[in-house]
Amino acid sequence: MTRLKLFVSKNCPRCPSAKRVMKEIAEELKLRDGVDYSILNIDEDDNFFLALQYQIASTPSFVIDDEPVFVGEVPKKEELIRMIKGKIT
């Protein structure tokens, strides 16, 4: 299954919307938290360094299978699902 990561920060005005999209997708695709997807707060050191490895400097940012796909933006749910399904095939 595709590994999906969402990088967020506590002061990000778009992050609540991104989290909502992530939760809707997880529910729709029956993704398991911590297994198939994770929401990572870059305010925590380990997550900050992980984001830097992906060259992510803004939030919210989505990563699918170690590839940043939406950086600093909130995609439409359908867009993200299409990208996830494209990675599965």
N, C-alpha and C positions, 0 to 999 in steps of 0.2 A: 504494500500500500504506500501511497505517496506520503512523505513526511512534510508537514506544513508547519511553518513557524510564523508567528506574528510578533514583531518587536514593537513595544509600546513604551511610553514614559508617562510619569504621573502628571506632568504639566502640559501634555499634548492635547490640544483642543479637538483633534480629529480621532484620537485613539478610542474614545467610547464607541463611536460609530464603527470603527474597524473591529473592535471586540464583538459588537453585535453581529456583524457580518460573519465573523469567524464562528460564533456560537450557532448561527443559523445553518451554516454550511456543515458544521460538525454534526448537528442534529439530522440534517437532510441526508448526509452521506454516511451516517452512523460511524463517525470517527471517534476514537477513544482519546480522551485527554491524557497527555503524557506519553502516549504510544504513537498515535497517528498525527497528532497536532499538539502544539504548545504555544502558550502566550508568555512571552518573555519580557520582563520589565528591564530596560537598559539602565535604570537607576541603580541596579544591583551590579556589582563589579564583574562577576562571572558573565552575566548576560551582556554587559557593555563590551567586554573583550570579544565575546562571540560575534556581536554585531559588527565590530571592527574587522573581524576576519572575513565577513561578507561585504566589507566596504560600505556598510550602512551608517550614515551619519544623521539621518532624520527619521522621525516616526510619524505615523505608523508605517511599517515596512513588512511586506509578506515575502517569505522565502519558501519555494517548493523544491524539495529534493536538492537542497544546498545551492539553489539558484535564485537570487533576488529577482522578483518579478514585478512587484509594485512597491516602489520606494518613496516614502513621503506622501502617499496618497491612499485613499480608501476606494478600492474597486467596487463595482457593482457585484452583487452576489453571483449573478449569472456569468460574468466575466471570469471570476475566480474559479467557479465550478468547471467552466470550459477548459481553463488552463490545467486544473487538477486532473480532469479526465484525459486530457491530451498527454499528460505525463504517465498515466497508467498504461495506456495502449502502446 
